[in-house]
């Protein structure tokens, strides 16, 4: 089998003296679909954020393929309500090529939203915009929290 895109070995994460993750190991290879399931508060988001380097593990190792392109769609996106950006401008922050934005907007069904202010779109529309943004970098690893 090929080398994993990302590999975690014996990961431990603790917050406020509480163990969030203990001894978690996994490999994610190209072409795989990996689903992490569990009850609320089980540490799924912490695992994802740790794998991406957004949360520091207290123990264990994480290795990623060099120059790995990762598209990340967080569970919740917190944007400043009066953010004076249209959806297109928000996508431009991630990728400046109009052709790519047009293609991804069409694929995710957000073309009609491109001229709307981000502050005026619904939660579901914001999720689709977040997915479009994650896809703009042509990720080798797409992470949907």
SERO-4910 file (N, C-alpha, C, O; in steps of 0.05 Angstrom, whole numbers):
BEGIN
 pado doro    nc1    nc2    nc3   cac1   cac2   cac3    cc1    cc2    cc3    oc1    oc2    oc3
  Unk    A     17    -24      0      0      0      0     18     25      0     40     24     10
  Unk    A      8     46    -11     23     71    -13     27     84     15     14     77     34
  Unk    A     45    103     15     50    118     40     25    134     47     13    146     29
  Unk    A     18    136     73     -6    152     80     -2    182     75     20    192     77
  Unk    A    -24    195     69    -23    225     67    -18    237     95     -3    256     98
  Unk    A    -31    224    115    -27    234    142    -28    209    160    -43    190    156
  Unk    A    -11    210    180     -9    187    199     -7    197    227      9    216    233
  Unk    A    -23    186    245    -22    193    273    -15    168    289    -26    146    283
  Unk    A      2    171    308     10    147    324      9    154    354     25    171    364
  Unk    A     -9    141    368    -11    143    397    -15    172    407     -1    182    425
  Unk    A    -34    186    395    -39    214    401    -54    217    428    -73    202    433
  Unk    A    -44    235    444    -58    242    469    -62    273    470    -43    288    465
  Unk    A    -86    281    476    -93    309    479   -107    313    505   -127    299    511
  Unk    A    -98    332    521   -110    338    547   -116    368    547   -101    384    539
  Unk    A   -140    374    558   -147    402    563   -158    405    591   -175    389    600
  Unk    A   -148    424    605   -157    429    633   -156    403    650   -175    397    664
  Unk    A   -134    389    647   -130    363    661   -149    341    654   -151    321    667
  Unk    A   -165    345    633   -184    324    623   -173    312    598   -165    326    579
  Unk    A   -172    286    597   -163    271    573   -184    273    551   -207    263    555
  Unk    A   -177    285    529   -196    287    506   -191    264    487   -210    251    478
  Unk    A   -166    259    481   -158    237    464   -136    221    478   -118    233    490
  Unk    A   -138    195    477   -118    178    490   -110    155    471   -127    139    464
  Unk    A    -85    154    463    -75    132    447    -88    128    420    -91    106    411
  Unk    A    -94    150    407   -107    148    381    -86    146    359    -67    161    358
  Unk    A    -90    126    342    -72    122    319    -89    117    294   -109    104    295
  Unk    A    -80    128    272    -94    123    246    -76    132    223    -59    149    226
  Unk    A    -81    120    200    -69    128    175    -91    134    155   -111    120    154
  Unk    A    -87    155    139   -106    162    118    -90    162     92    -71    177     89
  Unk    A    -99    145     74    -86    142     47   -102    156     26   -126    160     29
  Unk    A    -89    162      4   -102    174    -19   -124    156    -29   -121    132    -30
  Unk    A   -147    167    -35   -170    152    -45   -188    141    -24   -209    131    -30
  Unk    A   -180    142      2   -196    131     23   -217    152     32   -213    176     31
  Unk    A   -239    142     42   -259    158     56   -259    148     84   -265    125     89
  Unk    A   -252    165    103   -251    158    131   -272    174    146   -274    198    143
  Unk    A   -288    160    161   -309    172    176   -304    168    206   -299    146    214
  Unk    A   -304    189    221   -300    188    250   -328    192    263   -340    213    260
  Unk    A   -337    172    278   -363    174    291   -360    172    321   -341    160    331
  Unk    A   -380    183    335   -380    181    364   -400    201    375   -409    219    360
  Unk    A   -406    199    400   -425    218    412   -414    246    415   -390    250    412
  Unk    A   -432    265    420   -423    293    425   -403    293    448   -407    279    468
  Unk    A   -381    308    445   -361    310    466   -341    287    466   -325    286    484
  Unk    A   -342    270    446   -323    247    446   -295    255    436   -276    239    440
  Unk    A   -292    278    424   -266    287    415   -261    286    385   -239    287    376
  Unk    A   -283    283    369   -280    281    340   -268    306    328   -249    305    313
  Unk    A   -278    329    336   -267    354    325   -239    359    336   -221    369    321
  Unk    A   -233    352    360   -206    354    371   -187    337    355   -165    345    349
  Unk    A   -195    313    348   -179    295    332   -173    308    305   -149    309    297
  Unk    A   -193    318    291   -189    330    265   -170    354    268   -152    356    252
  Unk    A   -175    371    287   -159    395    290   -130    388    298   -112    402    291
  Unk    A   -127    366    313   -100    357    320    -85    347    295    -62    353    291
  Unk    A    -99    331    279    -87    320    255    -78    343    236    -58    340    222
  Unk    A    -93    365    236    -87    387    219    -66    406    231    -57    425    217
  Unk    A    -58    401    256    -38    418    268    -50    443    281    -35    461    289
  Unk    A    -77    444    285    -90    467    297    -91    464    327    -95    484    341
  Unk    A    -89    440    337    -88    434    366    -63    418    371    -56    400    355
  Unk    A    -49    424    392    -24    410    398    -29    386    415    -43    387    436
  Unk    A    -18    363    406    -20    338    422      1    339    443     24    348    439
  Unk    A     -5    328    467     14    327    489     33    303    485     55    303    496
  Unk    A     24    284    470     41    260    465     33    248    438     11    253    428
  Unk    A     51    232    427     46    219    401     59    235    378     71    256    382
  Unk    A     57    223    355     69    236    331     48    237    309     31    220    306
  Unk    A     51    258    293     34    262    269     53    268    246     70    286    249
  Unk    A     50    254    225     66    259    201     47    263    177     27    249    174
  Unk    A     55    283    161     39    289    137     58    287    113     82    293    115
  Unk    A     47    280     90     62    281     65     72    309     61     57    328     66
  Unk    A     97    313     52    107    340     47     90    355     27     81    344      7
  Unk    A     85    380     33     70    398     16     42    388     11     31    392    -11
  Unk    A     31    374     30      4    363     27    -17    386     25    -18    403     43
  Unk    A    -33    386      4    -54    405      1    -79    395     16    -90    374      9
  Unk    A    -87    410     36   -110    403     52   -132    423     49   -127    447     51
  Unk    A   -156    414     43   -180    430     43   -195    424     69   -201    401     74
  Unk    A   -200    444     84   -213    440    110   -239    456    112   -240    480    107
  Unk    A   -260    442    119   -286    455    124   -293    450    153   -301    428    161
  Unk    A   -291    472    169   -296    469    198   -326    463    203   -343    469    187
  Unk    A   -331    452    227   -359    446    235   -375    472    236   -398    473    227
  Unk    A   -363    492    248   -376    518    251   -356    539    242   -333    538    248
  Unk    A   -367    558    227   -350    580    217   -360    605    230   -383    613    227
  Unk    A   -343    618    245   -350    643    259   -339    666    243   -315    672    243
  Unk    A   -358    681    231   -350    705    216   -363    729    230   -385    727    240
  Unk    A   -348    751    229   -358    775    241   -383    784    225   -382    787    201
  Unk    A   -406    787    239   -432    792    226   -431    815    206   -441    812    184
  Unk    A   -419    838    212   -418    859    193   -396    857    172   -388    877    160
  Unk    A   -384    834    169   -362    830    150   -371    840    122   -390    829    110
  Unk    A   -358    861    112   -367    873     87   -356    859     62   -345    872     45
  Unk    A   -359    833     61   -349    818     38   -372    803     25   -391    793     38
  Unk    A   -371    803     -2   -389    785    -16   -378    757    -15   -355    753     -8
  Unk    A   -394    738    -23   -385    710    -24   -361    707    -42   -342    693    -36
  Unk    A   -362    720    -66   -340    719    -85   -314    730    -72   -293    718    -74
  Unk    A   -317    753    -58   -293    765    -45   -282    746    -24   -258    744    -20
  Unk    A   -300    733     -9   -291    714     11   -276    690     -1   -256    681      9
  Unk    A   -286    681    -24   -273    659    -38   -246    669    -50   -227    654    -52
  Unk    A   -246    694    -59   -221    705    -70   -198    706    -49   -175    704    -56
  Unk    A   -205    707    -23   -185    706     -2   -170    680     -3   -146    679      4
  Unk    A   -183    659    -12   -171    632    -13   -158    627    -40   -138    612    -42
  Unk    A   -169    639    -61   -160    632    -88   -167    654   -107   -191    662   -109
  Unk    A   -148    665   -121   -152    689   -138   -160    682   -167   -163    701   -182
  Unk    A   -163    657   -174   -169    651   -202   -199    649   -206   -212    630   -196
  Unk    A   -210    668   -221   -239    669   -226   -250    643   -238   -272    634   -231
  Unk    A   -235    631   -256   -244    607   -270   -248    585   -249   -268    570   -251
  Unk    A   -230    582   -231   -232    561   -210   -256    567   -192   -271    549   -185
  Unk    A   -260    593   -185   -283    600   -168   -309    594   -182   -327    584   -170
  Unk    A   -311    601   -208   -335    596   -223   -341    566   -224   -364    558   -220
  Unk    A   -321    550   -228   -324    521   -230   -334    510   -203   -354    495   -203
  Unk    A   -320    517   -182   -327    506   -155   -355    517   -147   -370    502   -134
  Unk    A   -361    542   -153   -387    553   -147   -409    537   -161   -430    531   -149
  Unk    A   -405    530   -186   -424    514   -201   -427    487   -188   -449    477   -185
  Unk    A   -405    474   -182   -405    447   -171   -419    445   -144   -431    425   -137
  Unk    A   -417    466   -128   -429    466   -101   -456    480   -100   -468    482    -79
  Unk    A   -465    491   -123   -491    503   -125   -493    530   -111   -514    538   -101
  Unk    A   -471    546   -112   -472    572    -99   -468    595   -118   -464    618   -110
  Unk    A   -470    590   -144   -466    611   -164   -484    635   -158   -475    658   -161
  Unk    A   -509    630   -151   -528    652   -146   -520    668   -121   -531    690   -117
  Unk    A   -503    658   -104   -495    671    -80   -471    689    -83   -465    705    -65
  Unk    A   -456    687   -105   -430    700   -107   -431    730   -102   -412    741    -92
  Unk    A   -453    744   -110   -454    773   -106   -467    781    -79   -467    804    -72
  Unk    A   -477    762    -64   -490    768    -39   -469    772    -17   -447    760    -17
  Unk    A   -475    790      2   -457    793     25   -457    768     41   -478    755     45
  Unk    A   -434    760     51   -432    736     68   -451    738     92   -463    718    100
  Unk    A   -454    762    103   -471    766    126   -500    760    120   -516    757    139
  Unk    A   -508    760     95   -536    757     88   -544    729     80   -567    724     73
  Unk    A   -525    710     80   -532    683     71   -540    666     96   -531    671    118
  Unk    A   -555    645     91   -564    627    112   -541    609    121   -520    608    109
  Unk    A   -546    595    143   -527    576    154   -520    554    134   -497    546    131
  Unk    A   -541    543    121   -536    522    102   -521    532     78   -504    518     67
  Unk    A   -527    556     69   -512    568     47   -483    573     54   -465    569     38
  Unk    A   -479    581     79   -451    585     89   -436    559     89   -412    559     84
  Unk    A   -449    537     95   -436    511     95   -427    504     66   -405    495     62
  Unk    A   -444    510     46   -437    504     19   -414    523     10   -397    514     -5
  Unk    A   -414    548     18   -393    566     12   -367    556     25   -345    558     12
  Unk    A   -368    546     49   -345    535     63   -334    511     48   -309    508     45
  Unk    A   -351    494     38   -343    471     22   -329    481     -4   -308    470    -11
  Unk    A   -341    500    -17   -329    511    -42   -301    522    -36   -282    517    -51
  Unk    A   -298    536    -14   -272    547     -6   -252    525     -1   -229    527     -9
  Unk    A   -260    503     12   -242    481     17   -234    467     -9   -212    456    -10
  Unk    A   -251    467    -29   -245    454    -54   -227    471    -73   -215    460    -91
  Unk    A   -225    496    -68   -211    514    -86   -181    507    -88   -169    512   -109
  Unk    A   -169    496    -68   -140    490    -69   -135    463    -82   -112    454    -83
  Unk    A   -156    451    -93   -153    424   -105   -139    405    -85   -117    396    -90
  Unk    A   -152    401    -62   -138    386    -40   -132    357    -47   -148    343    -61
  Unk    A   -110    348    -36   -104    320    -37   -118    306    -14   -124    282    -15
  Unk    A   -123    321      7   -138    312     31   -160    332     37   -154    355     42
  Unk    A   -185    323     36   -208    340     41   -219    332     68   -227    309     72
  Unk    A   -219    351     87   -228    345    115   -254    361    120   -254    386    119
  Unk    A   -275    346    125   -301    358    131   -308    352    160   -313    329    167
  Unk    A   -309    373    176   -315    368    205   -345    371    209   -354    368    232
***
